[in-house]
Amino acid sequence: MQYKQLELQEIEQELSYVNKELCAALTSEWLTLDEAKELAKKILISKKTVRESVAELLSAIYNLTVETSELGHIDTPNSITLLKNALDNRSLAEFKILKSMMAMLREQATEIRANSRMLRNQACQIRTESRKLQAESNELGVNFIGLRASYLSRQTNFSHSQFLSNSSKLTLQ
């Protein structure tokens, strides 16, 4: 029974760890595709240089600091179009990856819920068995106390009758 309780605690701890990981994955600070598009619109309206705009957009999308010096030389409209297409393709690829990750997380959440239900059922069964054992233990304790009292009573009566028997023998002599 103690082994099952330890196993149950281990499973509950693992479930808690997985739940924390899921929460962390679902609450990450990455921008969605729509948020990134809105940010790109705001940046295009601003009067920043192309280099500053691209650095700001990349920093927001990847949740990392991108310095303008890291971008190299950007000055032709062709470069901007190529960069825009690359960003769109990258965003689409990342969106597909995130979508598949979400599907996988949903499956894992379903499995976790099923495991949780199973663990709750097992815990309920363990509690029921524990209550039965406690009741049996109490009953055995009561029986033991009754038998001990009966034994002590008989032993006292036996000792007393033996004492009387010995004293009557002494009186007769």
C-alpha positions as CSV (number, residue, x, y, z in Angstrom):
1,M,0.0,0.0,0.0
2,Q,2.9,2.3,0.8
3,Y,4.4,1.5,-2.6
4,K,1.2,2.6,-4.3
5,Q,1.1,5.8,-2.3
6,L,4.7,6.6,-3.3
7,E,3.9,5.7,-6.9
8,L,0.9,8.0,-6.8
9,Q,3.0,10.9,-5.4
10,E,5.6,10.3,-8.1
11,I,2.9,10.4,-10.8
12,E,1.3,13.5,-9.3
13,Q,4.7,15.3,-9.2
14,E,5.3,14.3,-12.9
15,L,1.8,15.6,-13.8
16,S,2.5,18.9,-12.0
17,Y,5.8,19.2,-13.9
18,V,4.2,18.6,-17.3
19,N,1.4,21.0,-16.4
20,K,4.0,23.7,-15.6
21,E,5.8,23.1,-18.9
22,L,2.5,23.3,-20.8
23,C,1.6,26.6,-19.1
24,A,5.0,28.0,-19.9
25,A,4.7,27.0,-23.5
26,L,1.3,28.5,-23.9
27,T,2.2,31.8,-22.2
28,S,5.4,32.5,-24.0
29,E,6.0,36.1,-25.1
30,W,6.4,35.5,-28.8
31,L,4.3,37.5,-31.2
32,T,1.6,35.9,-33.2
33,L,1.6,36.4,-37.0
34,D,-1.2,39.0,-36.7
35,E,0.6,40.9,-33.9
36,A,3.8,40.9,-36.0
37,K,1.9,42.3,-39.0
38,E,0.4,45.1,-36.9
39,L,3.9,45.9,-35.5
40,A,5.3,45.9,-39.1
41,K,2.5,48.4,-40.1
42,K,3.4,50.7,-37.2
43,I,7.1,50.5,-38.0
44,L,6.5,51.3,-41.7
45,I,4.5,54.4,-40.8
46,S,7.2,55.6,-38.4
47,K,10.0,57.7,-39.8
48,K,12.8,55.3,-38.8
49,T,15.5,54.1,-41.2
50,V,15.0,50.7,-42.9
51,R,17.8,49.3,-40.8
52,E,16.2,50.4,-37.5
53,S,12.7,49.2,-38.6
54,V,13.9,45.8,-39.6
55,A,15.9,45.4,-36.3
56,E,12.9,46.5,-34.3
57,L,10.6,44.0,-36.1
58,L,13.1,41.1,-35.8
59,S,13.6,41.9,-32.1
60,A,9.8,41.8,-31.5
61,I,9.2,38.6,-33.6
62,Y,12.0,36.5,-32.1
63,N,11.9,38.0,-28.6
64,L,15.6,38.8,-28.9
65,T,17.6,42.0,-29.2
66,V,18.7,42.6,-32.8
67,E,21.2,45.4,-33.3
68,T,21.1,47.4,-36.5
69,S,24.8,46.7,-37.0
70,E,24.0,42.9,-37.3
71,L,21.9,43.5,-40.4
72,G,24.6,44.5,-42.8
73,H,23.9,46.9,-45.6
74,I,20.3,47.5,-46.6
75,D,19.7,50.2,-49.1
76,T,17.9,49.1,-52.2
77,P,14.2,48.6,-52.7
78,N,15.0,45.1,-54.0
79,S,16.6,44.2,-50.7
80,I,13.6,45.3,-48.8
81,T,11.3,43.2,-51.1
82,L,13.5,40.2,-50.6
83,L,13.6,40.7,-46.9
84,K,9.9,41.1,-46.7
85,N,9.4,37.9,-48.7
86,A,11.9,36.1,-46.5
87,L,10.1,37.3,-43.4
88,D,6.7,36.3,-44.8
89,N,8.0,32.8,-45.6
90,R,9.7,32.5,-42.2
91,S,6.6,33.6,-40.4
92,L,4.4,31.1,-42.4
93,A,6.9,28.3,-41.6
94,E,6.9,29.3,-37.9
95,F,3.1,29.5,-37.9
96,K,2.9,26.0,-39.3
97,I,5.4,24.7,-36.7
98,L,3.4,26.5,-33.9
99,K,0.2,25.0,-35.2
100,S,1.6,21.5,-35.1
101,M,3.0,22.1,-31.7
102,M,-0.4,23.3,-30.5
103,A,-2.0,20.1,-31.8
104,M,0.6,18.0,-30.1
105,L,0.1,20.0,-26.8
106,R,-3.7,19.4,-27.1
107,E,-3.1,15.7,-27.5
108,Q,-0.7,15.7,-24.5
109,A,-3.3,17.7,-22.5
110,T,-5.9,15.1,-23.3
111,E,-3.6,12.3,-22.2
112,I,-2.8,14.2,-19.0
113,R,-6.4,14.6,-18.2
114,A,-7.0,10.9,-18.8
115,N,-4.0,10.1,-16.5
116,S,-5.3,12.5,-13.9
117,R,-8.7,10.8,-13.9
118,M,-7.1,7.5,-13.6
119,L,-5.0,8.7,-10.7
120,R,-8.0,10.2,-8.9
121,N,-9.8,6.9,-9.3
122,Q,-6.8,5.0,-7.9
123,A,-6.5,7.5,-5.0
124,C,-10.2,7.0,-4.2
125,Q,-9.7,3.2,-4.2
126,I,-6.7,3.6,-2.0
127,R,-8.7,5.8,0.4
128,T,-11.5,3.2,0.5
129,E,-9.1,0.3,1.2
130,S,-7.4,2.4,3.9
131,R,-10.7,3.1,5.6
132,K,-11.5,-0.7,5.5
133,L,-8.1,-1.5,7.0
134,Q,-8.5,1.2,9.7
135,A,-11.9,-0.3,10.6
136,E,-10.5,-3.8,10.8
137,S,-7.6,-2.5,12.9
138,N,-10.0,-0.8,15.3
139,E,-12.1,-3.9,15.5
140,L,-9.1,-6.1,16.3
141,G,-7.9,-3.6,18.9
142,V,-11.3,-3.7,20.6
143,N,-11.3,-7.5,20.5
144,F,-7.8,-7.6,21.9
145,I,-8.7,-5.3,24.8
146,G,-11.7,-7.4,25.6
147,L,-9.7,-10.6,25.5
148,R,-7.0,-9.1,27.6
149,A,-9.5,-7.9,30.2
150,S,-11.1,-11.4,30.3
151,Y,-7.7,-13.0,30.7
152,L,-6.7,-10.6,33.5
153,S,-10.0,-11.2,35.2
154,R,-9.6,-15.0,35.0
155,Q,-6.0,-14.8,36.1
156,T,-7.0,-12.7,39.1
157,N,-9.8,-15.2,40.0
158,F,-7.4,-18.1,39.5
159,S,-4.7,-16.5,41.7
160,H,-7.3,-15.6,44.3
161,S,-8.8,-19.2,44.4
162,Q,-5.3,-20.6,44.6
163,F,-4.5,-18.4,47.5
164,L,-7.7,-19.5,49.3
165,S,-6.9,-23.1,48.5
166,N,-3.4,-22.8,50.0
167,S,-4.6,-20.9,53.0
168,S,-7.3,-23.6,53.7
169,K,-4.6,-26.3,53.5
170,L,-2.4,-24.4,55.9
171,T,-5.4,-24.0,58.3
172,L,-6.1,-27.8,58.2
173,Q,-2.5,-28.7,59.0
